[in-house]
Amino acid sequence: MEQLGETIFNRIMRGGVAVGDAGIAINARHQGCLQNAAEFCSAAKRSIEDGLSAEFIAVELRAALDAVGEVVGKVDSEELLGVIFGAFCIGK
């Protein structure tokens, strides 16, 4: 796990991840999620370079993880309930 973490960090910090890498997505929604994740990672990198505090960096990294989570199936239960009730409930 340590080596994986170092590899991910090095790819992001050395510019080895490009928005074009998201082209492997299965569909447009996945591609959009991965593109958002890449943008959040870029924002985190800029925050590190600008010397911002860890809290600001953590916000960007959490957003990147959430974007990837949308692709791999991590679902926010409140959001899911909103979609279900918005699409299927008739007559409140």
Sine and cosine of phi, psi and omega as CSV:
sin_phi,cos_phi,sin_psi,cos_psi,sin_omega,cos_omega
0.00,0.00,-0.60,0.80,0.01,-1.00
-0.89,0.46,-0.68,0.73,0.00,-1.00
-0.91,0.42,-0.63,0.77,0.04,-1.00
-0.88,0.47,-0.71,0.70,0.02,-1.00
-0.87,0.50,-0.67,0.74,0.02,-1.00
-0.91,0.42,-0.65,0.76,0.00,-1.00
-0.90,0.44,-0.71,0.70,0.02,-1.00
-0.88,0.47,-0.73,0.68,0.00,-1.00
-0.85,0.52,-0.73,0.69,-0.03,-1.00
-0.90,0.44,-0.64,0.77,0.01,-1.00
-0.91,0.42,-0.65,0.76,-0.02,-1.00
-0.95,0.32,-0.73,0.68,-0.10,-1.00
-0.95,0.31,-0.43,0.90,-0.01,-1.00
-0.99,-0.17,0.20,0.98,0.08,-1.00
0.97,0.24,0.36,0.93,-0.03,-1.00
-0.98,0.18,-0.11,0.99,0.01,-1.00
-0.95,-0.33,0.84,-0.55,0.01,-1.00
-0.90,-0.44,0.50,-0.87,0.02,-1.00
-0.84,0.54,-0.54,0.84,0.02,-1.00
-0.90,0.45,-0.32,0.95,0.04,-1.00
-0.90,0.44,-0.34,0.94,-0.01,-1.00
-0.95,0.30,-0.05,1.00,-0.02,-1.00
-0.91,0.42,-0.18,0.98,0.01,-1.00
-0.99,0.11,0.01,1.00,-0.05,-1.00
-0.87,0.49,0.51,-0.86,-0.03,-1.00
-0.94,0.35,-0.64,0.77,-0.01,-1.00
-0.60,-0.80,0.02,-1.00,-0.08,-1.00
-0.90,0.44,-0.59,0.81,0.01,-1.00
-0.91,0.42,-0.71,0.70,0.04,-1.00
-0.88,0.48,-0.69,0.73,0.00,-1.00
-0.87,0.49,-0.68,0.73,0.03,-1.00
-0.88,0.47,-0.67,0.74,0.02,-1.00
-0.89,0.46,-0.70,0.71,-0.01,-1.00
-0.93,0.37,-0.57,0.82,0.05,-1.00
-0.91,0.41,-0.67,0.74,0.06,-1.00
-0.87,0.49,-0.68,0.73,0.01,-1.00
-0.87,0.50,-0.68,0.74,0.01,-1.00
-0.90,0.44,-0.63,0.78,0.01,-1.00
-0.92,0.39,-0.64,0.77,0.05,-1.00
-0.91,0.41,-0.61,0.79,0.06,-1.00
-0.90,0.43,-0.64,0.77,0.05,-1.00
-0.90,0.44,-0.64,0.77,0.03,-1.00
-0.91,0.42,-0.63,0.78,0.05,-1.00
-0.90,0.44,-0.66,0.75,0.03,-1.00
-0.88,0.47,-0.69,0.72,0.03,-1.00
-0.89,0.45,-0.62,0.78,0.02,-1.00
-0.89,0.46,-0.64,0.76,0.05,-1.00
-0.90,0.43,-0.73,0.68,-0.01,-1.00
-0.89,0.46,-0.55,0.84,0.00,-1.00
-0.99,0.13,-0.07,1.00,0.04,-1.00
0.97,0.25,0.40,0.92,0.02,-1.00
-0.94,0.35,0.33,-0.94,-0.03,-1.00
-0.94,0.34,0.33,-0.95,-0.07,-1.00
-0.85,0.52,-0.49,0.87,-0.01,-1.00
-0.89,0.47,-0.65,0.76,0.01,-1.00
-0.93,0.37,-0.64,0.77,0.02,-1.00
-0.91,0.41,-0.67,0.75,-0.01,-1.00
-0.88,0.47,-0.60,0.80,0.02,-1.00
-0.88,0.48,-0.71,0.71,0.00,-1.00
-0.91,0.41,-0.67,0.74,0.00,-1.00
-0.92,0.38,-0.60,0.80,0.06,-1.00
-0.90,0.44,-0.67,0.74,0.02,-1.00
-0.89,0.45,-0.63,0.78,0.04,-1.00
-0.90,0.44,-0.70,0.72,0.03,-1.00
-0.89,0.47,-0.65,0.76,0.02,-1.00
-0.90,0.45,-0.63,0.78,0.02,-1.00
-0.90,0.43,-0.67,0.74,0.06,-1.00
-0.92,0.40,-0.61,0.79,0.03,-1.00
-0.85,0.52,-0.53,0.85,0.04,-1.00
-0.90,0.43,-0.52,0.86,-0.01,-1.00
-0.98,0.22,-0.68,0.74,-0.11,-0.99
-1.00,0.04,-0.01,1.00,0.13,-0.99
0.97,-0.26,0.07,1.00,0.10,-1.00
-0.95,0.31,0.85,-0.53,-0.11,-0.99
-0.85,-0.53,0.71,-0.70,0.10,-1.00
-0.98,0.20,0.85,-0.53,-0.11,-0.99
-0.89,0.46,-0.61,0.79,0.02,-1.00
-0.90,0.43,-0.67,0.74,0.02,-1.00
-0.90,0.43,-0.68,0.73,0.01,-1.00
-0.88,0.48,-0.71,0.71,0.03,-1.00
-0.87,0.49,-0.64,0.77,0.03,-1.00
-0.88,0.48,-0.67,0.75,0.03,-1.00
-0.91,0.41,-0.72,0.70,-0.03,-1.00
-0.88,0.47,-0.78,0.63,-0.06,-1.00
-0.94,0.35,-0.54,0.84,0.02,-1.00
-0.93,0.37,-0.52,0.85,-0.08,-1.00
-1.00,-0.06,-0.49,0.87,-0.18,-0.98
-0.89,-0.46,-0.30,0.96,-0.02,-1.00
-0.99,0.16,0.73,-0.68,0.06,-1.00
-0.84,-0.54,0.73,-0.69,0.05,-1.00
0.90,0.44,1.00,-0.09,0.07,-1.00
-1.00,0.03,0.00,0.00,0.00,0.00
